[in-house]
Amino acid sequence: MTNQINEGICLLSCIPIRREPNSTAEMVSQLLFGEIYMIEEVKEGWAKIICEYDGYEGWISKNQVSYLTEEYFWAKYQFRVQTEFLKPIEIAPDKVIQVLMGSHVKMTDKNGMICLRPTTQNVMAAAHTFLNSPYLWGGRSLFGLDCSGFTQIVYKICGIKLMRDAYQQATQGKVVDFIETVQPGDLAFFDNAEGQITHVGIIIEPGKIIHAHGCVRIDSIDQQGIYNKEQGKYTHKLRIVKRLM
């Protein structure tokens, strides 16, 4: 086992992050193109990393590690957040990468993180772009995302940093005291029978929520929770609503 501390960069469309150093282990999140990570440990073909964006930890295949060299310092100091669903970019002569929404791409004229303004209109537009994308545990891309991956990427596109998991995101923002006073862009959180927050979605209007459940979909919401018309029942029990904008 070799210990080393280095910075890496995702130079693929996305890289799965696994809970354990094993190709069959649970995928807990993903890196998107241009995102930076710290390499804490390397062993038996796997690298233990910490994502710079949200502090999430996990393991990626050593074969997919790229170290952050001077050539790619733009990802740290001079980048914008990709707001198109999918876009090919050339990262080297004759090497094209399909870049997903939420990735980091090079800027040539400005410094810092460039993204959409954090407005209700932009959040709504970004959220609707993912409509009908499939649910994927640990996913953060149009090819599959989980509930908190969906909310994180939508808000990232609009310049608001969210943590990775639903229970973590529930610690951010200000509490909305009454369901009747919710506004578009508010985050609604839901708990299980043990009182643990396990689900999150984005209010799009009073009584309506967009969330990842099977796919990114729009359902009804009231003081009880999310009502799925197709199933004819409540699927999630409301715990709290938070406002970030």
Secondary structure, DSSP 8 states (H G I E B T S, - for coil): -EEEEEEEE--SSEEEEESSSSTTS-EEEEEETT-EEEEEEEETTEEEEEETTT--EEEEEGGG--B--GGGTHHHHEEEE--SSEEEEEEETTEEEEEETT-EEE-SS--EEE-----HHHHHHHHHHTTT-BB-TT-EETTEE-HHHHHHHHHHHTT----SSHHHHTTSSEE---GGG--TT-EEEEE-TTS-EEEEEEEEETTEEEEESSBEEEEEE-SSEEEETTTTEEEEEEEEEEE--
